[in-house]
Amino acid sequence: MITTQPIRLFSLAAVLFLARASSAVELIDPAAFGFGRPGALLDASWIGRQDYDGLAGGVKSFELRAIAPVAGFKIGDGRLGISLAYNYTQLEFSGGLALGRQDLHSLEVQLQYFWRPENTKWWGLGFVTPRIASDFAEVSSNAFQIAGLALLGYQVTESFSLAGGVFSSYSHEDGLVLPAVGLVWEPKPFIVQLTPPFVVVGWRVNDAFTFSLSAYPSGGSWDVRDAGPVRTIDFSGWQGAATVVWRATEKVSVSVRGGVNFGGELELRDGAQNVLFDRDLDAAPFAAVNVRFRF
């Protein structure tokens, strides 16, 4: 199983926001993954117990995520940006799996170069995102993950943008190469974002409130040393969410969201990456809250 979570900050939504940065449009960040105007954010989320399919027991999850930009530099016709992210994930296992509570961490650096010459609607972008994901009891080479993205885009109109390119990632001896295609359309006061792996339909009620319905990936993959014979935990799924964003001030916003975590899967592997356990997970409710400070 190749999880999408090593690339949490990678999405065409982030890319298309940059392409439209000169306009008044601001995209919706449905799950506080960090795209949109530069800023810092803190996000906390809870997933109820997801029962193992065909087996007694299940797993509950809590996640705390922090993202902050570090630096930006103008280089030629483009700009290089650097940001940092930290995730704390707590998984509580019950039933036949004797894993108890696992405290998992990840540290990520995102290097991003956006190219946009003057007097043209064409633009280009490249991302490289190295990441370490582990319980930090002992960090091995399997904790290292990396993803990359290269795109060429075109801003068709002020309300419609397209992008296409190639995405690649590597983690736990698994490699992945996929085409990357997305679009953003804004028939005001609504906005539609088909920016894999996110799908968002939003309604900007006024300057203070925005409502949205969205679907996006959840979970993660970690290298562990304090879980018996298990050396890799892959915990993946999707979330369907309803979100309310309140912009308290020009720089501060608060968001709450809730819905269902579905399509879940739990895979445990040993040090040779042999599968020890692989089960689908039943759907479960989730809730989240975050605070964002825009620079």
N, C-alpha and C positions, 0 to 999 in steps of 0.2 A: 504494500500500500504506500503510495506517495502522497503525503499530506500537502495541502496548499498552505499550511500555516507558516512554514519558514519564510514566506514572502508576504507577511501581513501588511507591510507598508507598500507593497508593490500592487498597484492597480491602475488600470487605464483611467480611472476617475482622477487620480492624482495627476496623471499626465495631461489629461484634457483640461484640468483646472489651469495648469501652467500655460497651455496654449491660449486660454481665454483670460489670462491674468490682466490684460490691458482693458478689458470691458468691466462693466459693473456686475456681471454675473458671478455668483459664488455657488459652487456645487454643494450638494448635501453629503455630509460624511455620516452614513447611517449607523456606524458602530464605533465611532471614535478611533478609526485606524490611522488618523493623522494627516489626511490630505485636506486641501483647502488652503486658506491663508496661513502663512507661517505663524506658529505659536506653540505654546506648551499645553499639554492636557493630562488629566488624570482620570482614569476610567475604572470602575469596579463592576463586576458582573457575577451573577449566581445562576447556576443551572441545577434544577432539581434532579432527583435520582433517575438516571436512565437505566432501566433494567436490562440485563443481558437477555438476548433472544434465546429462548429454549433452555435457560439455566437460571437457577436461583441466584439472587443478588443483583448488584448494579453498581454504578459509580456516580458520585456527585462532584460538582466542580465549582470552585471559586477562582476568579482571576482579577488581579490588579495590574493595570498597565499605565506606564508613564512614557511620554514622548516629548522630546524637546529639540528644536533646531540648535545647532552649535555655531555654524559659520556659513558665510556665502561670499563668493568671489566672482567678479565679472572677468570673463576670459573671451576675448574676441567678440563675436556676435552672440555669445551665450553667457550662461551663468552656472557656476558650480556651487551646489549646496550640500551641506553635511548635517545630518541629524542623528540623534541617539535615541534608542528605545530600550526600556527594561520591562519585562513581564514576570510577575510572580503568579504561578498557578498551583492551586491545591486540589489534588484529586483524592477523594475518599472512596475506597473500594470496600464492598461488602459481599457476603456470600462465600462461594468456594475459593475465590482468589485471596491468598494470604498476603496481600500487599499493604493492608492498612491504609494509612495516610501518606501520600507522597507530596513533598514540597519541591516544586520544580521551578527553574529560573531560566531566563534567556536574556542575552545582551545582544543588541543589534546596532550596526552602523549602516547608514544609507548614504551612498555617494551618488549624486544626481547631477547630470549636465544637461541643460536645456538650451537649445540653439534656436534663435528666432531673429533673423536679419530684419532690418527695417524695410518697410514698403513691400512686404510680401505676406501672404496668408499661409505659406508653407513654414513648417517648423520640424525640428528633430529633437529626439531625447534619448539619453542612455542612462540606465541605472546599474549599479553594482551594490549588492547588499550582503555582506558577510555576517554570520550569526553564530553564536555559541549557545546551545540549549542543553541543559544538564541539571541534575540534582546537586551538582557541585561537591558531592562527596569525594569525587575524583573526576577530573576532566580528561577525556581521551580524544583521539582524533575523530571518533564518531560523533562528538558533540558539535563539530564544525559543519555548518551548512552555508550555502551561497546561492544567490540567484542573480540573474542579469536580464536586462530588457533593452531592446533597441527598437525605436519607432520612428516612423515618418508620418506627419499629420498635416491636415488642411482645415482651416477655419472657413467653412463654406459661406456662412452668414454670421451675424452677431448672435443668432439663436441656434445655430447648428454647426457641430464640429465632428470630424471623423479622424480616426487614427488606425494605423495598421503596422505590424512588425512581427518580431520574434521574441518569445520568452524562453529562458532556459534556467533550470535549477538543478542542484546536486545536494543530496543528503543521505547519510547511511548507505553509501554505495549504490544509491538509486539516482539515475539521471533522467531528466525530462526536458523535452524541447517541444514547444507548442506555438502555433500562430497566435497573434494578439490583435484583436479587432474590437473597436468600440465606437460608440456615438453618444452625443448629448444633444437633446432637443428641448427647447424652452418656450413653449406656447404660454406666456405669462397669464396668470400667476402660477402656473404649473411647470414642472420640470421632469423630464424622463431621462434617466441615466442607464444606458445599457453598456456598462463598462466592466467586463469580466475581471474578477469573479463577483461583481456586485450588480444587482438590478434594483433600481430605486425609482419610485414614483412619488413626487413631492408636491406639496401645496403651500406656498408662502402666503399665509393669511394676511400678515402685515409685517412691518419692520421688526417686530418683537417676537412673533411666533411662526414656526414652521412645523407642519405635520408631514409625515412620510410613511410609506409602506416599503419594505425592502427585504431582500434575501441576500445572504452572504455566508462565507465559510466560517466555521468555528473550530476550536481545538488546537492541537499542536503535536510536536514530536520532540522527544527528549532522550538523551543518553543518560542512563542511570547506573549507580553502583550500590545502592542501598535497598534493593528490591529482590533479594535472593538471586536465582539464576537469570532473572530478567535484566537485560542490558539496554533495551530500547522500548519506550512506550510511545505508541502512536494513538492519539485520541482525536478523532476527526468527526465532523458533522456539518450541518447547515443550520442557520437560524432564519426564521421568518419573523420579522419584527414590525411593530408599530412604534413610531418615535415622535416625541414632542421636544422641540428645541425652543428654549426661551433665551433671547438675547437680553440679558439684564442691563448691560451697558455696551458702548461701542466696542469694548475689548473683551468683555466677559460674557460667556454664555453657559447655560446649564441645560443638560439634556437627560431625559429619562426614556427608556424603551423597554418593551416587554413583548413576549410572544412565545414561540415554540422552537425548541432545538430538535431537529429531525434528521433522518438519514445518517445517524451516528454509527461509528464503528470503533472498536477497541482492538488493537493488535499489539501483542507483546512478543519480543524476539530476544534470543540469547546473544552471546558475544559473537557468534558466527553468523548472525542475522537469520538463523532458522526460526520459523514461526512456532511459538509455544502456545499461543492462544489467539483466536481470531473470532470475534463475535459482533454481530450487528447489535445496535442499542435501540431500545424503544424510545419514542419521542418523550420529551419532558418540557415543562414550562421553564422559562428563564426571565430574569429581570436585570436591569443595569442602570447605572447613573454615571454621568461624567461632568466634569467642569473643564472648560477650555479658556485659555487666555491668549488672545490674538495680539501679535506685535504690530 
